[in-house]
Amino acid sequence: MPTSFLAIPWLYLFLISTAGAVLVNVTVDDSATDLTGEHIMYQGAWKDGASCTGCTAAPDPEFMFGHSWKDGTYYPAGSGFPPSGPLRATFSFDGTAIYVFCAISLSSSNPTSYSNMTFYIDNELVGQFERVPPGLQGAYQYNVSVYSNATLSAGVHTFMLQNGQYGNAGNQSLTLLDYIVYS
């Protein structure tokens, strides 16, 4: 048998093993599950933004992934509202990269839209996003990447977004979580 015919099975195995290593981006909406059944878990006073009657933030649903978002406002002590404690959104995934997207209010009042988010992966502090609004009443930025990390080791990871600070300190903070992408 010619040696070229012997190489074909090895080439086939190489192509299959290489195809299995291709990264695929998976998008998880704020209210949906991914292909494996995982979903974002919320702790604290998060609200479904599109159907919220008491929320002051009102981004245009047409610009939000899946026409939905989670609205979370952190109220520290002395804010004029009962302290809320930090709000958390947690998501477990199997991959090497994660990207988190929010809408950002540009208003300085109604809603108070200062943003202060802290990010953890596998219980390790990995980043922070802080934005002082420029004061454009009723204006929003959409699909804002508030956190990205493409250097994770392969495997299962737990991501946590925290809105607000421990001990009811800091400033009132608004988070409009839209979606997460991982690969």
Solvent accessible surface area in square Angstrom, and as a share of the most:
residue,aa,sasa,rsa
1,M,178,0.80
2,P,77,0.48
3,T,110,0.64
4,S,74,0.48
5,F,117,0.49
6,L,100,0.50
7,A,55,0.43
8,I,99,0.50
9,P,73,0.46
10,W,181,0.63
11,L,101,0.50
12,Y,135,0.51
13,L,98,0.49
14,F,124,0.52
15,L,101,0.50
16,I,88,0.45
17,S,75,0.48
18,T,65,0.38
19,A,65,0.51
20,G,68,0.66
21,A,77,0.60
22,V,99,0.57
23,L,116,0.58
24,V,98,0.56
25,N,103,0.53
26,V,23,0.13
27,T,57,0.33
28,V,0,0.00
29,D,17,0.09
30,D,2,0.01
31,S,71,0.46
32,A,43,0.33
33,T,81,0.47
34,D,12,0.06
35,L,160,0.80
36,T,107,0.62
37,G,46,0.44
38,E,72,0.32
39,H,89,0.40
40,I,6,0.03
41,M,121,0.54
42,Y,60,0.23
43,Q,108,0.48
44,G,52,0.50
45,A,56,0.44
46,W,27,0.09
47,K,94,0.40
48,D,76,0.39
49,G,8,0.07
50,A,61,0.48
51,S,84,0.54
52,C,32,0.19
53,T,143,0.83
54,G,66,0.64
55,C,30,0.18
56,T,85,0.49
57,A,6,0.05
58,A,76,0.59
59,P,4,0.02
60,D,58,0.30
61,P,55,0.35
62,E,125,0.56
63,F,117,0.49
64,M,6,0.03
65,F,90,0.38
66,G,51,0.49
67,H,97,0.43
68,S,23,0.15
69,W,9,0.03
70,K,21,0.09
71,D,8,0.04
72,G,0,0.00
73,T,24,0.14
74,Y,0,0.00
75,Y,54,0.21
76,P,6,0.04
77,A,63,0.49
78,G,85,0.82
79,S,33,0.21
80,G,76,0.73
81,F,106,0.44
82,P,110,0.69
83,P,69,0.43
84,S,43,0.28
85,G,18,0.17
86,P,19,0.12
87,L,0,0.00
88,R,38,0.14
89,A,3,0.02
90,T,37,0.21
91,F,1,0.01
92,S,36,0.23
93,F,6,0.02
94,D,95,0.49
95,G,9,0.08
96,T,32,0.19
97,A,5,0.04
98,I,0,0.00
99,Y,60,0.23
100,V,0,0.00
101,F,36,0.15
102,C,0,0.00
103,A,1,0.01
104,I,3,0.01
105,S,2,0.02
106,L,22,0.11
107,S,1,0.00
108,S,66,0.43
109,S,62,0.40
110,N,103,0.53
111,P,8,0.05
112,T,55,0.32
113,S,2,0.01
114,Y,27,0.10
115,S,2,0.02
116,N,7,0.03
117,M,0,0.00
118,T,22,0.13
119,F,1,0.00
120,Y,43,0.16
121,I,7,0.04
122,D,64,0.33
123,N,146,0.75
124,E,117,0.53
125,L,118,0.58
126,V,56,0.32
127,G,22,0.21
128,Q,109,0.49
129,F,26,0.11
130,E,104,0.47
131,R,70,0.26
132,V,110,0.63
133,P,19,0.12
134,P,90,0.57
135,G,36,0.35
136,L,99,0.49
137,Q,117,0.52
138,G,55,0.53
139,A,33,0.26
140,Y,35,0.13
141,Q,77,0.34
142,Y,56,0.21
143,N,81,0.41
144,V,22,0.12
145,S,60,0.39
146,V,11,0.06
147,Y,20,0.08
148,S,65,0.42
149,N,29,0.15
150,A,66,0.51
151,T,123,0.72
152,L,27,0.13
153,S,81,0.52
154,A,87,0.67
155,G,25,0.25
156,V,111,0.64
157,H,14,0.06
158,T,52,0.30
159,F,1,0.01
160,M,39,0.17
161,L,1,0.00
162,Q,6,0.03
163,N,0,0.00
164,G,3,0.03
165,Q,69,0.31
166,Y,128,0.49
167,G,73,0.70
168,N,50,0.26
169,A,48,0.38
170,G,42,0.40
171,N,89,0.45
172,Q,35,0.16
173,S,0,0.00
174,L,7,0.04
175,T,1,0.01
176,L,1,0.01
177,L,1,0.01
178,D,0,0.00
179,Y,26,0.10
180,I,2,0.01
181,V,18,0.10
182,Y,14,0.06
183,S,13,0.08
